Amino acid sequence: MTSVRHENNFDFLRLASALVIIVSHAYALQIGYGSMYRYDPMIFIGTTALASLFVISGHLISQSWIYQPDLKRYLWKRILRVFPGLFPAILFTLFIIGPIATIFSLPDYLGALLSPSTLMAMPFFMNGACIGLFDQNPVTFVNASLWTIPVEFSMYLVVAFLGVLGCLRKKWILLSMIAANFLVWILFYQDPSLAKVRFILYFLIGTYLAIHHPDHRYRPVTAGILGFLLVLTIFSPVYEFVALVAVPYIVLCIAHLKIAPLNNFGERGDFSYGVYIYAYPIQQTIVVLLGPSLPLWLYCSLSIALTFPLAYLSWHLIEKKALALKQIDLSPGRFPWPSERLFFK
């Protein structure tokens, strides 16, 4: 019997999005973000792939709550998905990549790394200057991809909060949250850092569609028209607004296509998370060792070739084993209120 997981194409879409992000980052890491045009198509391609991941996450995470509205179980599953794979990636960055790529001697590197002030600066994330890591590259971030993890995890908590209150099935609440987030994005639109708040929109849209339109038929013709509009606007700021409608529709349309190879894509493992969290520091290390002038195709090929084995090992040695613990016996996690008062009545 085919499992529910393999009746859709979400595994394929997640991995495809993670690989597109590698290509987008490769372009940026060679020339530096400051040298990129504000509406550079490569920026839009990368942000579209990231938006796709947020749509998928919002869609699936909300369904997870609906399927099993148990707070402890829900949080346990979210923790198992995020942290067991993340911590080894951070350790790999600091203790394998760090000594290779740092401009410090090994004793100086380890001394700097293990100082309390350095650890508080989280050198595995944005600024590695305190350990001499990537601070001479065109882009100095160590693993900028990790900014999405606290954002996404906070949205997991929002879903749980709304679920506990019985608000997930109230359309006006989710629509109000989408509208409020949209206004915040417009307010900070000119600030590229704060404008990242728009990715929460994609999570909320994915959540809304999963709960309030679970049986909607996504038509390939409509998806194709929306995709054409994205291509037409890719050189202008209009793209970001078109994408708010187009990306969720296209992603969910592709996710539900009945294509056997794609439906079965994840049977050998879900490597997308490992690809996502390991790729950036690998790419930065390539720039340190080989310089920023490699042909883009070669840089991307090396990035994927070096990242994928780590993602494979991460899945089979860590993530898969952690996820096998999702349904272990936990202490009672149901809420103490009468059942008639609970969940979407």
LUMGUDO-472940 format. One line per 2 residues: number of its first residue (from 1); their letters; for each residue y, x, z negated of N, C-alpha, C. Coordinates in steps of 0.2 Angstrom, whole numbers. Each point is the difference from the previous one (the first is absolute). Layout:
<rs>
NUM) a) Y,X,Z,Y,X,Z,Y,X,Z ~ ...
</rs>
This chain:
<rs>
1) mt) -6,4,0,6,-4,0,6,4,0 ~ 5,-1,4,6,3,0,5,-1,-6
3) sv) 2,5,-3,4,-1,-6,7,-3,2 ~ 3,-3,-5,7,-2,2,5,5,2
5) rh) -1,6,-3,4,6,1,0,2,8 ~ -6,-1,3,-1,2,6,0,-6,5
7) en) 4,-5,-2,1,-6,5,7,1,2 ~ 4,5,-2,7,1,3,1,7,1
9) nf) 6,2,3,1,7,2,5,3,-4 ~ 0,-1,-7,5,3,-4,-1,7,-1
11) df) -7,2,-1,-1,7,0,2,4,6 ~ -1,-2,5,3,3,6,7,1,0
13) lr) 4,-6,-1,7,0,0,3,5,-5 ~ -3,0,-6,2,5,-5,-1,7,2
15) la) -5,2,3,-1,7,2,4,1,6 ~ 1,-4,5,4,1,5,8,1,-2
17) sa) 2,-4,-5,7,1,-3,1,6,-3 ~ -5,3,-4,0,6,-3,1,6,5
19) lv) -4,-1,5,0,5,6,7,0,3 ~ 3,-6,2,6,0,3,6,3,-5
21) ii) -1,-1,-6,5,3,-5,-1,8,0 ~ -6,2,1,0,8,1,4,2,6
23) vs) -1,-4,6,4,2,6,7,0,-1 ~ 3,-5,-4,7,-1,-1,2,5,-5
25) ha) -4,2,-5,2,5,-4,0,7,3 ~ -4,1,5,-1,6,3,7,2,4
27) ya) 2,-5,3,7,0,4,5,2,-5 ~ 1,-4,-6,5,1,-4,0,7,-4
29) lq) -6,2,-2,-1,7,-3,1,6,4 ~ 0,-1,6,2,6,4,7,1,1
31) ig) 4,-6,1,7,1,1,5,-2,-6 ~ -3,-3,-5,4,-2,-6,3,-7,1
33) yg) 0,-4,-5,2,-6,0,8,0,2 ~ 3,5,-2,8,0,1,1,1,8
35) sm) -5,2,4,1,1,7,-2,-6,4 ~ -2,-5,-4,-3,-6,4,5,-6,1
37) yr) 1,-3,5,4,-5,2,-2,-6,-5 ~ 5,-4,-3,-1,-5,-4,-5,-5,2
39) yd) 1,-2,7,-5,-4,3,-5,3,5 ~ -2,6,-2,-5,3,4,-6,-4,0
41) pm) -3,-1,6,-6,-3,1,-6,2,-5 ~ 0,7,-1,-6,2,-4,1,-2,-7
43) if) 6,-1,-2,1,-3,-7,-3,-7,0 ~ 2,-4,5,-2,-7,0,-8,0,1
45) ig) -3,4,3,-7,0,1,-3,2,-7 ~ 2,4,-3,-3,2,-7,2,-6,-5
47) tt) 6,-2,0,1,-6,-5,-4,-6,2 ~ -1,-1,6,-4,-6,2,-7,1,-2
49) al) -3,6,0,-7,1,-2,0,-1,-8 ~ 5,2,-3,1,-1,-7,0,-7,-2
51) as) 5,-3,4,0,-8,-1,-6,-3,0 ~ -4,2,5,-7,-3,1,-4,1,-6
53) lf) 0,6,-3,-4,1,-6,2,-5,-6 ~ 7,-1,0,3,-5,-5,-2,-7,1
55) vi) 0,-2,6,-2,-7,2,-8,-1,-2 ~ -4,5,2,-7,0,-2,-1,-1,-7
57) sg) 3,5,-4,0,0,-7,2,-7,-3 ~ 5,-2,2,3,-7,-3,-5,-5,2
59) hl) -3,0,6,-5,-5,2,-6,0,-4 ~ -3,6,-1,-7,1,-3,1,-1,-8
61) is) 5,3,-3,1,0,-7,1,-7,-3 ~ 4,-4,4,1,-7,-2,-7,-4,0
63) qs) -4,2,5,-6,-4,1,-5,3,-5 ~ 1,6,-3,-5,2,-5,2,-4,-6
65) wi) 6,-1,-2,2,-4,-6,-3,-7,1 ~ 1,-3,6,-2,-7,1,-8,0,-1
67) yq) -3,5,2,-8,0,0,-2,1,-7 ~ 4,4,-4,-2,1,-7,6,1,-4
69) pd) 3,-6,-3,6,0,-4,-1,2,-7 ~ -2,6,-1,-2,3,-6,5,6,-1
71) lk) 4,0,-5,5,5,0,-3,7,-1 ~ -4,1,-5,-3,6,-2,-4,3,6
73) ry) -4,-5,3,-4,2,6,4,2,6 ~ 5,-4,1,5,2,6,3,7,-1
75) lw) 3,1,-6,3,6,-2,-5,6,1 ~ -6,-1,-3,-5,5,1,-2,2,7
77) kr) 0,-5,4,-2,1,7,6,4,4 ~ 6,-2,-2,6,4,3,0,7,-3
79) il) -1,1,-6,0,7,-3,-6,4,4 ~ -5,-3,1,-6,4,3,2,2,7
81) rv) 3,-4,3,2,1,7,5,5,1 ~ 5,1,-5,6,4,1,-2,7,-3
83) fp) -1,0,-6,0,7,-4,-5,4,1 ~ -7,-2,0,-5,5,1,1,5,6
85) gl) 2,-3,5,1,4,6,7,4,0 ~ 5,-3,-3,6,3,-1,0,7,-4
87) fp) -3,0,-6,1,6,-4,-3,6,3 ~ -6,-1,3,-3,6,4,5,3,5
89) ai) 3,-5,4,5,2,5,5,4,-3 ~ 3,-2,-5,5,4,-4,-2,7,-2
91) lf) -6,0,-3,-3,6,-2,-1,5,6 ~ -2,-3,5,-2,4,6,7,3,3
93) tl) 5,-4,0,7,3,2,2,5,-4 ~ 0,-1,-7,3,5,-4,-5,7,-1
95) fi) -6,-1,0,-4,6,-2,-4,3,6 ~ 0,-4,6,-3,3,6,5,2,5
97) ig) 4,-5,2,6,1,5,5,4,-3 ~ 2,-1,-6,5,3,-4,0,8,1
99) pi) -6,3,-3,0,7,0,0,3,8 ~ -2,-4,4,0,2,7,7,0,3
101) at) 3,-5,-1,7,-1,4,6,2,-4 ~ -1,1,-7,6,2,-4,3,7,2
103) if) 7,1,-1,3,6,1,-1,4,-6 ~ -2,-2,-5,-1,3,-7,-6,4,1
105) sl) -1,6,-5,-6,3,-1,-4,-5,-4 ~ -7,1,0,-4,-5,-3,1,0,-8
107) pd) 1,5,-3,2,0,-7,6,-4,-1 ~ 5,1,4,7,-3,-1,-1,-8,2
109) yl) -4,-1,5,-1,-7,2,-3,-4,-6 ~ -6,3,-3,-3,-4,-5,4,0,-6
111) ga) 4,5,-2,4,0,-6,6,-6,1 ~ 2,0,6,5,-6,2,-3,-6,0
113) ll) -6,-1,3,-3,-6,0,-2,-3,-7 ~ -2,4,-4,-2,-2,-7,5,-1,-5
115) sp) 6,1,2,6,-1,-5,1,-7,-1 ~ 2,-3,-6,1,-7,-1,6,-3,5
117) st) 5,5,1,6,-3,4,-3,-1,7 ~ -4,4,3,-2,-1,7,-5,-6,0
119) lm) -4,-1,-4,-5,-6,0,4,-6,-1 ~ 6,0,-3,4,-6,-1,4,-1,7
121) am) 0,5,4,4,-1,6,-5,-3,6 ~ -6,0,-2,-5,-3,5,0,4,6
123) pf) -2,7,0,1,4,6,-5,-2,6 ~ -5,-5,-2,-4,-2,6,2,-5,4
125) fm) 7,-2,-2,2,-6,4,6,2,4 ~ 6,0,-2,6,1,4,2,8,0
127) ng) 2,2,-5,3,7,-1,-5,5,-2 ~ -2,5,4,-4,5,-2,3,7,-1
129) ac) 7,0,0,4,6,0,-2,4,-7 ~ -1,-4,-5,-1,3,-7,-7,4,0
131) ig) -4,-1,5,-6,4,1,-1,3,7 ~ 6,1,3,1,3,6,-5,-3,6
133) lf) 0,-6,0,-5,-3,5,4,-4,5 ~ 0,2,6,3,-4,6,7,0,0
135) dq) 3,4,-5,8,0,0,3,3,6 ~ -4,4,4,3,3,6,-2,-4,6
137) np) -3,-5,0,-2,-4,6,6,-4,2 ~ 0,-3,6,5,-4,2,1,-7,-4
139) vt) -6,-2,-3,0,-5,-5,-3,3,-6 ~ 3,-1,-6,-2,3,-6,-5,-4,-5
141) fv) -1,-6,2,-4,-5,-4,-7,3,0 ~ -4,-1,-6,-7,3,-1,-4,-6,3
143) na) 0,-6,-2,-4,-5,2,4,-7,0 ~ 5,-1,4,4,-5,0,-3,-7,1
145) sl) -6,0,3,-4,-6,1,-1,-4,-7 ~ 0,4,-5,-2,-3,-7,5,-4,-3
147) wt) 6,-1,4,5,-4,-3,-2,-8,0 ~ -4,-1,5,-3,-7,1,-4,-2,-6
149) ip) -4,4,-3,-5,-2,-5,3,-3,-6 ~ 5,2,-3,3,-4,-6,3,-6,3
151) ve) 3,0,6,3,-7,2,-6,-5,1 ~ -5,2,4,-6,-4,1,-3,-2,-7
153) fs) -1,4,-4,-3,-2,-7,4,-5,-3 ~ 7,1,0,4,-5,-3,-1,-7,3
155) my) -1,0,6,-1,-6,4,-7,-3,-2 ~ -5,4,-2,-6,-3,-3,1,-3,-6
157) lv) 5,3,-4,1,-3,-7,4,-7,1 ~ 5,0,5,3,-6,2,-5,-6,2
159) va) -5,2,4,-5,-5,2,-3,-3,-6 ~ -2,5,-5,-3,-2,-6,4,-5,-4
161) fl) 6,2,-1,5,-4,-4,1,-7,3 ~ 1,0,6,0,-7,4,-6,-4,-1
163) gv) -6,4,0,-6,-4,0,-1,-3,-7 ~ 2,4,-5,-1,-2,-7,4,-6,-1
165) lg) 6,0,2,5,-6,0,-2,-6,4 ~ -5,1,5,-2,-5,4,5,-1,6
167) cl) 4,5,2,5,-1,4,-1,3,8 ~ -6,3,0,-2,2,7,0,-5,5
169) rk) -2,-6,-2,-1,-6,5,6,-4,1 ~ 6,2,-4,6,-3,1,4,3,6
171) kw) 0,-3,5,4,3,6,7,2,-1 ~ 3,-4,-4,7,1,-1,1,7,-4
173) il) -4,2,-4,1,6,-4,-1,6,5 ~ -6,0,3,-1,6,5,6,0,5
175) ls) 2,-6,3,5,0,5,7,3,-3 ~ 1,-2,-6,6,2,-4,0,8,-1
177) mi) -6,2,-2,0,7,-1,1,4,7 ~ -3,-3,5,1,3,7,7,0,2
179) aa) 4,-5,-1,7,-1,1,4,5,-4 ~ -2,0,-6,4,5,-5,-1,7,2
181) nf) -6,2,2,-1,7,2,3,1,7 ~ 0,-4,4,4,1,6,7,1,-1
183) lv) 3,-4,-4,7,1,-2,2,7,-3 ~ -5,2,-4,1,7,-3,-1,5,5
185) wi) -4,-1,5,-1,5,5,7,0,4 ~ 2,-5,2,7,0,4,5,3,-4
187) lf) 0,-1,-6,6,3,-5,-1,8,1 ~ -6,2,0,-1,8,0,-2,2,6
189) yq) 2,-3,6,-3,1,6,2,7,3 ~ 6,2,-2,3,7,2,-3,6,-3
191) dp) -3,-2,-6,-3,6,-4,-7,0,2 ~ -3,5,4,-7,1,2,-5,0,-6
193) sl) 2,3,-6,-4,0,-6,-1,-7,-3 ~ 6,-3,-1,-1,-7,-3,-2,-5,4
195) ak) 1,1,7,-2,-5,5,-8,-1,0 ~ -3,5,-3,-8,0,0,-2,-7,-4
197) vr) 5,-3,-3,-2,-6,-4,-3,-5,5 ~ 1,1,7,-2,-5,5,-8,0,0
199) fi) -3,5,-2,-7,0,0,-3,-5,-5 ~ 3,-1,-5,-2,-5,-5,0,-7,4
201) ly) 5,-1,5,0,-6,4,-7,-1,3 ~ -3,5,3,-6,0,4,-6,-2,-5
203) fl) 0,3,-6,-5,-2,-5,1,-8,-1 ~ 6,-2,-2,1,-7,-2,-2,-5,6
205) ig) 2,2,6,-2,-4,6,-8,0,1 ~ -3,6,-1,-7,0,0,-3,-5,-5
207) ty) 2,0,-6,-2,-4,-6,1,-7,2 ~ 6,-2,3,2,-7,1,-5,-3,6
209) la) -1,4,5,-5,-2,5,-7,-1,-2 ~ -2,5,-5,-7,-1,-2,-1,-6,-4
211) ih) 5,-2,-4,-1,-5,-5,2,-7,3 ~ 5,0,4,3,-7,3,-2,-1,7
213) hp) -3,5,3,-2,-2,7,-7,4,1 ~ -4,-1,-4,-7,4,1,-4,-1,6
215) dh) 1,-6,3,-4,-2,6,4,0,6 ~ 6,3,0,4,0,6,-3,4,5
217) ry) 0,-3,6,-3,4,6,6,4,3 ~ -1,7,0,4,4,3,-2,1,7
219) rp) 5,-1,5,-2,0,7,2,6,3 ~ -4,4,4,1,6,3,6,0,5
221) vt) 1,-6,3,6,0,5,6,0,-4 ~ 1,-4,-6,6,1,-4,1,7,-3
223) ag) -6,3,-2,0,7,-2,3,5,5 ~ -2,-2,6,2,5,6,7,-1,1
225) il) 3,-6,0,7,-1,1,4,3,-5 ~ -2,-1,-7,3,4,-5,0,7,1
227) gf) -6,3,2,0,7,1,4,2,5 ~ 1,-4,6,5,2,5,7,0,-2
229) ll) 2,-4,-5,6,0,-3,2,6,-4 ~ -6,2,-4,1,6,-3,2,6,4
231) vl) -4,1,6,1,5,5,7,0,3 ~ 3,-6,1,6,-1,3,6,2,-5
233) ti) -1,-1,-6,5,2,-5,-1,6,-4 ~ -5,5,2,-2,5,-4,6,6,0
235) fs) 5,-1,4,5,5,0,7,-3,-4 ~ -1,-5,-3,6,-3,-3,-2,-3,-7
237) pv) 5,-1,-5,-1,-3,-6,-4,-7,0 ~ 1,-3,5,-3,-7,1,-8,1,-1
239) ye) -3,5,1,-7,1,-1,-2,-2,-7 ~ 4,3,-5,-2,-1,-7,-1,-8,-1
241) fv) 5,-4,3,0,-7,-2,-6,-4,4 ~ -1,3,6,-5,-3,4,-7,1,-3
243) al) 0,6,-3,-7,2,-3,-2,-4,-6 ~ 5,-3,-3,-2,-4,-6,-4,-6,2
245) va) 1,-2,6,-4,-6,2,-6,3,4 ~ 1,5,4,-5,2,5,-5,4,-3
247) vp) 1,4,-5,-5,4,-3,-5,-4,-4 ~ 2,-4,-4,-5,-4,-4,-5,-4,5
249) yi) 4,-3,5,-4,-4,5,-5,4,4 ~ 2,5,2,-4,5,4,-6,2,-4
251) vl) 2,3,-6,-6,3,-4,-5,-5,-2 ~ 2,-6,-2,-5,-5,-2,-4,-3,7
253) ci) 4,0,5,-4,-2,6,-5,5,2 ~ 1,6,0,-5,5,1,-5,0,-5
255) ah) 2,-1,-6,-5,0,-6,-6,-5,1 ~ 2,-6,4,-5,-5,0,-3,-1,7
257) lk) 1,5,4,-3,0,7,-8,1,-1 ~ -4,-3,3,-7,0,0,-2,6,5
259) ia) 0,6,-2,-2,6,4,-5,4,-4 ~ -6,0,1,-5,2,-4,1,8,-2
261) pl) 2,4,4,1,7,-2,5,1,-5 ~ 6,-5,1,5,1,-5,-2,-4,-7
263) nn) -4,-5,1,-2,-4,-6,-4,4,-4 ~ -4,5,3,-5,4,-4,3,7,-1
265) fg) 7,1,1,3,6,0,-1,4,-7 ~ 0,-4,-6,0,3,-6,-7,1,-3
267) er) -5,-1,4,-7,0,-3,-1,7,-3 ~ 3,5,3,-2,7,-2,5,3,-5
269) gd) 5,-5,-2,5,2,-5,7,-2,2 ~ 4,0,-5,7,-2,1,4,7,-2
271) fs) 2,4,5,3,6,0,7,0,0 ~ 3,-6,1,7,0,1,4,2,-6
273) yg) -2,-1,-6,4,2,-6,0,7,-1 ~ -6,3,1,0,8,0,4,3,5
275) vy) 0,-3,6,4,3,6,7,-1,-2 ~ 2,-5,-3,7,-1,-2,3,5,-5
277) iy) -4,1,-6,2,4,-5,-1,7,1 ~ -4,2,4,-1,7,1,4,3,6
279) ay) 2,-4,5,2,3,6,7,4,-1 ~ 5,-3,-3,6,3,-1,0,7,-2
281) pi) -3,2,-6,0,7,-2,-4,4,5 ~ -5,-3,3,-3,4,5,4,2,6
283) qq) 4,-5,2,5,1,6,5,5,-2 ~ 3,0,-6,5,5,-3,-3,7,0
285) ti) -6,0,-2,-4,7,0,0,3,7 ~ -2,-4,5,0,2,7,6,3,2
287) vv) 6,-3,-2,6,2,2,2,7,-4 ~ -3,1,-6,1,6,-3,-4,6,3
289) ll) -6,-2,2,-4,5,3,1,2,7 ~ 1,-5,4,1,0,7,7,-1,3
291) gp) 4,-2,-4,7,-1,2,1,-7,3 ~ 7,-2,1,1,-7,2,1,-1,7
293) sl) -3,5,4,1,-1,7,-6,-1,4 ~ -5,-2,-3,-6,-2,4,1,-6,4
295) pl) -4,0,6,1,-6,4,-2,-6,-5 ~ 3,-6,1,-1,-5,-4,-7,-3,0
297) wl) -3,0,6,-7,-2,0,-5,5,-4 ~ 1,6,0,-4,5,-3,1,-1,-8
299) yc) 6,-1,-2,2,-1,-7,-3,-6,-2 ~ 0,-5,3,-3,-6,-2,-8,0,0
301) sl) -3,4,5,-7,1,0,-2,4,-6 ~ 3,5,-1,-2,4,-6,1,-4,-7
303) si) 5,-4,0,2,-4,-6,-6,-4,-1 ~ -2,-4,5,-6,-5,-1,-6,4,-1
305) al) -1,6,3,-7,3,0,-1,3,-7 ~ 6,2,-3,0,3,-7,0,-5,-6
307) tf) 3,-6,2,0,-5,-5,-6,-5,-1 ~ -3,-1,6,-5,-5,0,-6,2,-4
309) pl) -2,7,0,-6,2,-5,2,-2,-7 ~ 6,1,-2,2,-1,-7,-1,-7,-1
311) ay) 3,-4,5,-1,-8,-1,-7,-2,-1 ~ -4,3,4,-7,-2,0,-4,2,-6
313) ls) 2,6,-3,-3,2,-7,3,-4,-5 ~ 7,-2,0,3,-4,-5,-4,-7,0
315) wh) -1,-3,6,-3,-6,0,-7,0,-3 ~ -4,5,2,-8,0,-2,-1,3,-7
317) li) 5,4,-2,-2,3,-6,4,-3,-6 ~ 6,-4,2,4,-2,-6,1,-8,1
319) ek) 4,-1,6,2,-7,0,-6,-5,0 ~ -5,1,4,-5,-5,1,-4,-1,-7
321) ka) -1,6,-3,-3,0,-7,4,-4,-5 ~ 7,1,0,5,-4,-4,-1,-7,1
323) la) 0,-2,7,1,-7,2,-7,-4,-2 ~ -5,4,-1,-7,-3,-2,1,-2,-7
325) lk) 5,1,-4,1,-2,-7,4,-6,0 ~ 2,-3,5,4,-6,0,-2,-6,-4
327) qi) -7,-1,1,-2,-6,-4,-5,2,-6 ~ 2,6,-3,-4,1,-6,2,-5,-6
329) dl) -4,0,-5,2,-5,-5,6,2,-4 ~ 5,-4,0,6,1,-4,0,-4,-6
331) sp) 4,1,-5,1,-4,-5,3,-7,3 ~ -1,-5,-3,3,-7,3,7,1,2
333) gr) 1,-2,6,7,1,3,3,-6,2 ~ -3,-6,-1,3,-6,2,6,-2,-5
335) fp) 4,-4,2,6,-2,-4,-2,-5,-5 ~ 3,0,-6,-2,-5,-5,3,-7,0
337) wp) 3,-1,6,3,-7,1,-6,-5,3 ~ 1,-6,-1,-5,-5,3,0,1,7
339) se) -6,-1,3,-1,2,7,5,-5,5 ~ 1,-6,-3,4,-4,5,7,2,0
341) rl) 2,4,-4,7,3,1,1,6,4 ~ -6,2,2,0,7,3,0,-1,8
343) ff) 4,5,3,-1,2,7,1,-5,5 ~ 6,-1,2,2,-4,6,-1,-7,0
345) k) 0,-3,-6,-1,-7,-1,7,-4,2
</rs>
